[in-house]
Amino acid sequence: MQYRSLGRSGLKVSALAMGTFTFGGKGPFAMVGEHGVADARRLIDCCLDHGVNFVDTANMYSTGLAEEIVGEALEGRRDRVVLSSKARMRIGDGPNDEGASRWHLIRECDRSLKRLKTDHIDVYHIHEWDGSTPVEETMAALDTLIGQGKIRYAGCSNYTGWQLMKSLMASERHGLARFVTQQIHYTLEAREAEYELLPISVDQGIGVTVWSPLAAGLLSGKHRRDRPVAPGSRQEKGWTEPPVRDMERLWRIVDELLAIAGDHGVEAAQVALAWTLTRPAVASLIVGGRSVEQFEANFRALDLTLSQAELQRLDAVSRPPLIYPHWHQDQFARPRFGPADGLLGA
């Protein structure tokens, strides 16, 4: 296993992390998985045996049931993992049952601690931007939780560039704990993060963790041009995330992944993961699986080194377009680019 620093913090996390999206199977999450405690314990055993030290969950996964299962499955070995959870999404019918207000975050953190059977959460994420709450209130609430010892580090997820920078500047202006990480969706198929989020991460020292690095299985090699919906997949059951706006581009990417995988004698999924691990600021990829075999297949990506020529082939079929102002800066500002400026499409 490889271990990487999470941003500018001193925290080391495994390059592949364990996602718990499949735990619980309550409501729409049943389309992804329905792991109970026994299944979860077996999968966690596999991950720990392979050196994984980072386990990610959220209070909304199966409406808290995933956290309960994680707490049960980790009992007696909690100190072996960096535990991550999140809050912000709606988890009830009341007016304060969602958001990033002080009221909601502190209440939800306490609830998560009980479900997880722990006295602290190592990395606590704001799961989504909340434009109705002053950013200073959100950052102060996280600072309070850190001061109380209930969380060790704060992060965000699914923010835009300006929302992340606004949060960082609020922390700096008021002397509050800042985000050390952001959890984002970033794959060969979805490279929008290169417009703002990866440059901010490089410039501001924010560690990136990636959710759904195989695009909900679309980059696994199981979905192909002649079989766009793999049997037994979550897509077959009606799952629609992430959106794919250009199916022809997706199949070009999959074709290239399969070709490179064939040259190495590996699976397309391993090539896709190996590519993402080469990207700037990326600390950890959060992978899930319905079986031990799926996790073990993902771990083999760590042994795969892609050549510069192979990376260029993948970039050629997936490079995002230069939208404004990037095309203008590319023409006139490139000679004065800093380390964070030239990441787009590179």
Secondary structure by P-SEA (a helix, b strand, c coil): cbbbbccccccccccbbbbcccccccccccccccccaaaaaaaaaaaaaacccbbbbccccccaaaaaaaaaaacccccccccccccccccccccccccccaaaaaaaaaaaaaaaccccccbbbcccccccccaaaaaaaaaaaaaaccccccccccccaaaaaaaaaaaaaaccccccbbbbbbccccccccccaaaaaaaabbbbbbccccccccccccccccccccccccccccccccccccaaaaaaaaaaaaaaaaaacccaaaaaaaaaaacccccccccccccaaaaaaaaacccccccaaaaaaaaaaccccccaaaaaaaaccccccccccccccc
